[in-house]
Amino acid sequence: MNRKLIFRVDDRLIHGQVIEGWIKYFKIREIIIVSDRVCKDDLQRMIYSSILPEDCILQFYSIENFINNFAEIYSAKRSILILFESVRDLYNVREVLNDEIIINVGCVASREHKIEITDTVFLDKDELILLSKLREKYDIQVKKLPWETAVEIKNFLSLIGE
């Protein structure tokens, strides 16, 4: 099996689509949540740990800790799903990105001032600007599940008329 490193933006982090879709599809046994907020919340960490299949390892990193430990994470010979709550959190780790990493935006809830990208991805102007900057160097897939066809967005700024 080829190792996969998947960076996924999903504001719900771990839920049915992640477990039944991404984890099973890629036979992932290690998940990392990168979130300053979740790292500080014992209850959230307990909940996320309790809903994963028994054979999965779940780790939590703050953004800074993730960047500092990425060389070790990257050297692993196994597939890892790395979850981010927001486009901003993904953007904040941009220094570790490379062409071998799959970047997926899967679920970002609808809120005021957000633009519908797909039926599960709603982004505001700032998030579109950040993704546009990342898109200059890396492919970004927008899709809920790994077997779906990605929505290809060549220019995220065109969605806000820039």
WOHUNOR-V715668 format. One record per residue. N is the residue number from 1. PSI is psi in whole degrees, -180 to 180 (NA if undefined). Layout:
[[N PSI] [N PSI]]
This chain:
[[1 136] [2 136] [3 141] [4 135] [5 113] [6 120] [7 114] [8 129] [9 120] [10 109] [11 -12] [12 -6] [13 -94] [14 124] [15 -174] [16 -46] [17 -37] [18 -46] [19 -54] [20 -29] [21 -76] [22 -48] [23 -47] [24 -42] [25 -45] [26 6] [27 48] [28 135] [29 0] [30 128] [31 139] [32 128] [33 123] [34 104] [35 120] [36 -39] [37 -49] [38 -35] [39 -28] [40 -1] [41 100] [42 -41] [43 -46] [44 -44] [45 -41] [46 -44] [47 -50] [48 -38] [49 -33] [50 -17] [51 -4] [52 155] [53 151] [54 -32] [55 9] [56 140] [57 133] [58 129] [59 154] [60 134] [61 141] [62 166] [63 -47] [64 -44] [65 -39] [66 -48] [67 -45] [68 -28] [69 7] [70 -35] [71 -42] [72 -43] [73 -45] [74 -32] [75 -10] [76 145] [77 23] [78 162] [79 138] [80 134] [81 122] [82 117] [83 136] [84 142] [85 -23] [86 159] [87 -39] [88 -44] [89 -43] [90 -47] [91 -35] [92 -14] [93 17] [94 -26] [95 -18] [96 -8] [97 150] [98 177] [99 -13] [100 -12] [101 132] [102 126] [103 121] [104 133] [105 116] [106 -47] [107 118] [108 117] [109 153] [110 133] [111 171] [112 140] [113 19] [114 149] [115 134] [116 119] [117 -48] [118 -176] [119 -10] [120 -1] [121 118] [122 125] [123 148] [124 177] [125 -45] [126 -41] [127 -39] [128 -38] [129 -44] [130 -44] [131 -35] [132 -41] [133 -42] [134 -37] [135 -22] [136 -29] [137 -26] [138 150] [139 140] [140 121] [141 136] [142 104] [143 152] [144 -46] [145 151] [146 -26] [147 -5] [148 158] [149 131] [150 145] [151 118] [152 123] [153 105] [154 -37] [155 99] [156 -31] [157 -24] [158 -22] [159 -19] [160 16] [161 26] [162 NA]]
